[in-house]
């Protein structure tokens, strides 16, 4: 029983400390969140295009070198 009480006390202390730290966070505004989300999607899309481009180039090169192209 003491073990369960100890676990509950530790969990409670953890939640209290986490809540205290969350109060200190400087949360972004809605426009900042929107702008950063758009930035992440844009950069992800550009990286996807870059990888797809080079993947296609290497795929064609391997096909030519292996005699299948």
N, C-alpha and C positions, 0 to 999 in steps of 0.2 A: 504494500500500500504506500509505503514511503517512496518507493521508486516511482510510482505513478504520480504522486504529488510533486516529486522532484522534476519529472518530465513536464508536467503541466506548468510548474513555476518557470522552468527554462523556456518553454514555448511562449509563455506570457511575456517574459522579459525580452525575448527576441522580437516579438510583435511590437512591444512598446518602443524598443530601440529602432526598429525599422520605420515605424511611424514617425518617430522623432527625426530621423534622417530625411524622410520624404518631405517633411515640412521645410527643410533647409534648401530643397532643390529649387533652382530657378527654372520654372516650367516655361516652354516656348509659347508664344501667342498663337492664335489660330492662323493668322497670315504666315507666320514663320513656319509653322508646321506644314501648311499647304505648299509654300515655296520649296521647302526642303524635300517634300514628297515628290513634287514635280521634278526637281533636280535629280533625285535618285532614279526615278523612272527614265529620265532622259539619258543619264549616263549609262544606265543598264542597257538601254536600247542601242546606244552607240557602240558599246562594248560587244553586244550581240552581233551587230552588223560587222564589226571588225573581225570577230572570230569566224563568222559565217563566210566572209570574203576569203580569209586565208585558208579555211578548211576546204573551200571549193578549189582554190588554186592548188593546194597540195593534193587533193583528190585527183584532179586532172593530171598533175605531174606524175603521180604514182601510176595512174592508168596508162599514160604514154610510156613511162619507163618499163612497165611490165608487159607492154605489147597489147594491152586491151583498149587502147585509146586511139 
